[in-house]
């Protein structure tokens, strides 16, 4: 699915855009099957102490994932290219991702809000090129009684009379700026669940924006395996310096190969040369500080 100029125009007008059949059916089915493995359907979860879901009625798993499919989805270049156009820069950083399952558990109503209090140090400015771009992919149908998101097009502010419910067919992608008003709604049926795959991106130079930090993941096995599989350009999305940066001396590249196996598999950092991995526990030990900082 290629995001078009019409999608971009709709996004600028509304602050969000909804795209049906975003991925081919085979890929949609793979995503749906994978999320059911990590987020069991309600017919299974209802017998697993649902009162312990935190927050109530919600099961959330964050990036990096055990299933490599979901890690790979964070480097969706069709989506990232669209974000580049919205935010008017090629320098985009991945911010955050999680998969959700919402279940039919009674919870208090959710307030209308912007995702700004936990996404930025600054108050909302009004829209692109400010704000982070969040994408919600729904691998399964979202019916009106399955707690669809409520969203208000940006031109209407917080006028609830103009609100829309994201009642969508399976395979729908929704992309929105976190400077628009939205809210969760009640799960009205007694069975089923609502699945979503969320990915968030922002401008690399907007250092005041972000949902969480990923620079603490350098020893996470899932993260290291994922980063080792990427191209040099894709790694820039995750805050790694570009190939050619002076930090990449031969010694440092050997350390990178030890931490992220496959780092120079394409020869992008030392063209035509092999890098022998070094694994120095003094550099990468838990809680290590150089002597001068102790």
C-alpha positions as CSV (number, residue, x, y, z in Angstrom):
1,X,0.0,0.0,0.0
2,X,1.5,3.3,-1.1
3,X,0.5,6.4,0.9
4,X,-0.6,9.0,-1.7
5,X,-0.8,12.7,-2.0
6,X,-4.5,12.4,-1.2
7,X,-3.7,10.7,2.0
8,X,-1.3,13.5,2.9
9,X,-3.9,16.2,2.1
10,X,-6.5,14.4,4.3
11,X,-3.9,14.2,7.1
12,X,-3.1,17.9,6.9
13,X,-6.8,18.8,7.0
14,X,-8.0,16.4,9.7
15,X,-4.8,15.7,11.7
16,X,-5.3,12.0,10.9
17,X,-6.0,9.7,8.0
18,X,-7.5,6.2,7.8
19,X,-6.3,3.7,5.2
20,X,-8.1,0.4,4.6
21,X,-6.2,-2.7,3.3
22,X,-2.9,-1.2,4.3
23,X,-1.0,-4.5,4.0
24,X,-1.6,-7.4,1.6
25,X,-4.0,-10.0,3.0
26,X,-1.2,-12.5,3.6
27,X,0.7,-10.1,5.8
28,X,-2.4,-8.9,7.6
29,X,-3.2,-12.5,8.5
30,X,0.4,-13.1,9.7
31,X,0.2,-10.0,12.0
32,X,-3.2,-11.1,13.3
33,X,-2.0,-14.6,14.1
34,X,1.2,-13.3,15.8
35,X,-0.7,-10.8,18.0
36,X,-3.0,-13.6,19.1
37,X,0.0,-15.6,20.3
38,X,1.3,-12.7,22.5
39,X,-2.2,-11.4,23.4
40,X,-4.5,-14.4,23.8
41,X,-8.2,-13.9,22.8
42,X,-10.7,-13.2,25.6
43,X,-12.0,-16.7,25.5
44,X,-8.6,-17.7,26.9
45,X,-7.8,-14.6,29.0
46,X,-11.1,-14.6,30.9
47,X,-9.8,-17.6,32.9
48,X,-6.4,-15.9,33.6
49,X,-7.3,-13.5,36.4
50,X,-8.4,-10.6,34.1
51,X,-8.6,-8.3,37.2
52,X,-4.8,-8.3,37.1
53,X,-4.7,-6.7,33.7
54,X,-3.0,-3.3,34.2
55,X,-4.6,-1.0,33.4
56,X,-7.9,-2.9,33.7
57,X,-9.0,-4.6,30.5
58,X,-5.8,-3.9,28.7
59,X,-2.8,-6.1,27.8
60,X,0.2,-4.2,26.4
61,X,3.5,-5.5,25.2
62,X,6.2,-3.0,24.3
63,X,9.1,-2.8,21.7
64,X,11.4,-4.6,21.4
65,X,9.4,-7.8,20.8
66,X,10.1,-11.5,21.1
67,X,8.5,-11.9,17.7
68,X,10.8,-10.4,15.0
69,X,7.8,-9.6,12.8
70,X,6.7,-6.8,15.1
71,X,10.2,-5.4,15.3
72,X,10.4,-5.4,11.5
73,X,7.2,-3.4,11.3
74,X,8.8,-0.5,13.1
75,X,11.0,0.0,10.0
76,X,8.1,0.2,7.5
77,X,9.5,2.7,5.0
78,X,6.1,3.4,3.4
79,X,4.9,4.7,6.8
80,X,8.2,6.4,7.6
81,X,8.3,8.2,4.2
82,X,4.8,9.5,4.9
83,X,6.0,10.7,8.3
84,X,8.9,12.5,6.6
85,X,6.5,14.3,4.4
86,X,4.2,15.3,7.2
87,X,7.1,16.5,9.5
88,X,9.0,18.1,6.6
89,X,12.3,16.4,7.1
90,X,14.1,13.2,6.2
91,X,15.6,13.0,9.6
92,X,13.1,10.9,11.5
93,X,13.5,8.9,14.7
94,X,11.5,6.0,15.9
95,X,10.1,6.9,19.3
96,X,8.0,4.0,20.7
97,X,5.9,1.0,19.8
98,X,3.5,-1.4,21.6
99,X,0.9,-3.9,20.8
100,X,-2.5,-3.7,22.6
101,X,-5.4,-6.0,23.3
102,X,-8.4,-4.4,24.9
103,X,-10.8,-6.9,26.5
104,X,-14.5,-6.6,27.6
105,X,-13.7,-5.6,31.2
106,X,-15.7,-2.9,32.9
107,X,-13.6,0.3,33.3
108,X,-14.3,3.9,34.0
109,X,-14.9,6.2,31.0
110,X,-11.8,7.6,29.4
111,X,-11.4,11.4,29.2
112,X,-10.9,13.3,26.0
113,X,-7.2,14.1,25.8
114,X,-4.2,14.8,23.6
115,X,-1.1,12.6,23.8
116,X,1.0,15.5,24.8
117,X,1.4,15.3,28.5
118,X,3.5,12.1,28.2
119,X,4.8,12.8,24.8
120,X,6.5,16.2,25.1
121,X,8.0,18.7,27.5
122,X,6.2,21.5,25.7
123,X,2.4,22.3,25.3
124,X,0.9,21.6,21.9
125,X,1.7,24.1,19.2
126,X,-1.0,23.1,16.7
127,X,0.2,20.5,14.3
128,X,2.9,19.5,11.8
129,X,5.8,19.9,11.7
130,X,5.4,19.8,15.5
131,X,4.0,16.8,17.3
132,X,4.8,13.1,17.0
133,X,3.1,10.9,14.4
134,X,1.4,7.9,15.8
135,X,0.1,5.0,13.8
136,X,-2.5,2.4,14.8
137,X,-2.8,-0.8,12.7
138,X,-5.9,-3.0,13.3
139,X,-5.2,-6.5,12.1
140,X,-8.8,-7.5,12.9
141,X,-12.2,-5.8,12.5
142,X,-13.1,-3.2,15.1
143,X,-16.9,-3.1,15.6
144,X,-18.9,-0.3,17.3
145,X,-19.2,-2.4,20.5
146,X,-15.5,-3.2,20.7
147,X,-14.2,0.0,22.3
148,X,-13.2,1.9,19.0
149,X,-11.1,5.0,19.4
150,X,-13.0,8.3,19.4
151,X,-11.3,11.0,17.5
152,X,-12.1,14.6,16.5
153,X,-10.7,16.1,13.3
154,X,-8.3,18.9,14.1
155,X,-10.3,21.6,12.4
156,X,-13.0,21.1,15.1
157,X,-10.8,21.3,18.2
158,X,-12.5,19.4,21.0
159,X,-16.1,19.7,19.7
160,X,-17.5,16.3,20.6
161,X,-20.4,16.8,18.2
162,X,-17.9,16.4,15.4
163,X,-16.3,13.2,16.9
164,X,-15.8,10.0,14.9
165,X,-15.5,6.4,16.0
166,X,-12.8,4.3,14.4
167,X,-15.2,1.4,13.4
168,X,-13.0,-0.2,10.8
169,X,-12.5,-3.4,8.9
170,X,-9.6,-5.8,9.4
171,X,-6.3,-4.5,8.0
172,X,-6.9,-0.8,8.6
173,X,-4.2,1.7,9.4
174,X,-4.8,5.0,11.1
175,X,-2.1,7.6,11.3
176,X,-2.5,10.8,13.5
177,X,-0.7,13.7,15.0
178,X,-0.7,13.5,18.8
179,X,-1.9,17.2,18.9
180,X,-5.5,16.2,18.2
181,X,-8.3,15.3,20.7
182,X,-9.2,11.7,21.1
183,X,-10.4,9.2,23.7
184,X,-10.9,5.5,24.4
185,X,-14.5,4.3,24.6
186,X,-16.3,1.5,26.5
187,X,-16.2,-2.1,25.5
188,X,-19.9,-2.8,25.2
189,X,-20.0,-6.5,24.4
190,X,-19.2,-9.4,26.7
191,X,-16.8,-11.3,24.5
192,X,-14.1,-10.7,21.9
193,X,-11.2,-8.2,22.0
194,X,-9.8,-5.3,20.0
195,X,-6.2,-5.6,18.8
196,X,-3.9,-2.8,17.7
197,X,-0.3,-2.4,16.6
198,X,1.0,1.1,17.5
199,X,4.2,2.7,16.2
200,X,5.3,6.3,16.9
201,X,7.8,8.6,15.1
202,X,9.1,12.1,15.4
203,X,11.6,14.6,14.1
204,X,15.2,13.8,15.0
205,X,15.8,17.4,16.0
206,X,12.8,17.7,18.3
207,X,14.7,16.4,21.3
208,X,11.9,17.6,23.7
209,X,9.5,15.1,22.2
210,X,9.3,11.4,22.9
211,X,7.3,8.7,24.7
212,X,10.2,6.7,26.2
213,X,13.9,6.3,25.8
214,X,15.4,3.4,23.7
215,X,19.0,4.2,24.5
216,X,18.7,1.8,27.5
217,X,18.2,-1.2,25.2
218,X,21.7,-1.7,24.1
219,X,22.0,-5.0,25.9
220,X,18.4,-6.2,25.2
221,X,18.8,-9.4,23.2
222,X,15.7,-8.8,21.0
223,X,16.9,-5.2,20.3
224,X,20.5,-6.2,19.5
225,X,19.4,-9.0,17.1
226,X,17.0,-6.6,15.4
227,X,19.5,-3.8,15.0
228,X,22.1,-6.2,13.7
229,X,19.7,-7.2,10.9
230,X,19.1,-3.6,9.6
231,X,20.9,-1.4,7.0
232,X,23.0,1.5,8.1
233,X,20.2,3.9,7.0
234,X,17.6,2.0,9.0
235,X,19.7,2.2,12.1
236,X,19.6,6.0,12.0
237,X,15.9,5.7,12.8
238,X,17.0,4.2,16.1
239,X,19.5,7.0,16.9
240,X,22.6,5.3,15.6
241,X,25.1,7.6,13.9
242,X,25.2,7.4,10.1
243,X,27.9,5.3,8.3
244,X,31.0,7.5,7.9
245,X,30.6,9.2,11.3
246,X,34.0,9.6,13.0
247,X,33.0,7.6,16.0
248,X,33.3,4.5,13.8
249,X,36.9,3.7,14.2
250,X,38.0,0.1,13.4
251,X,38.2,-0.7,17.1
252,X,34.8,0.8,17.8
253,X,33.3,-1.1,14.8
254,X,34.6,-4.3,16.2
255,X,32.9,-3.5,19.5
256,X,29.7,-2.8,17.6
257,X,29.9,-6.1,15.8
258,X,30.2,-7.8,19.2
259,X,27.2,-6.1,20.6
260,X,25.0,-6.2,17.4
261,X,26.0,-9.3,15.4
262,X,25.8,-8.7,11.7
263,X,26.6,-5.0,12.1
264,X,28.8,-4.7,9.0
265,X,27.2,-7.7,7.1
266,X,26.6,-5.4,4.1
267,X,30.0,-3.7,4.2
268,X,28.5,-0.3,4.8
269,X,30.9,0.8,7.6
270,X,34.1,-0.8,6.2
271,X,33.4,-1.6,2.6
272,X,34.9,-4.8,1.4
273,X,36.4,-5.7,4.8
274,X,35.5,-8.1,7.5
275,X,35.1,-6.9,11.1
276,X,36.3,-9.3,13.8
277,X,33.9,-8.9,16.8
278,X,35.3,-7.8,20.2
279,X,33.4,-8.4,23.4
280,X,35.0,-6.3,26.1
281,X,33.1,-6.9,29.4
282,X,34.8,-3.8,30.9
283,X,33.1,-1.6,28.3
284,X,29.7,-3.3,28.3
285,X,29.3,-4.7,31.8
286,X,26.1,-3.8,33.7
287,X,26.6,-0.6,35.6
288,X,30.1,0.1,34.2
289,X,31.5,3.5,34.7
290,X,35.0,4.7,33.6
291,X,37.3,5.2,36.6
292,X,37.3,9.0,36.2
293,X,33.5,9.0,36.7
294,X,33.4,6.8,39.8
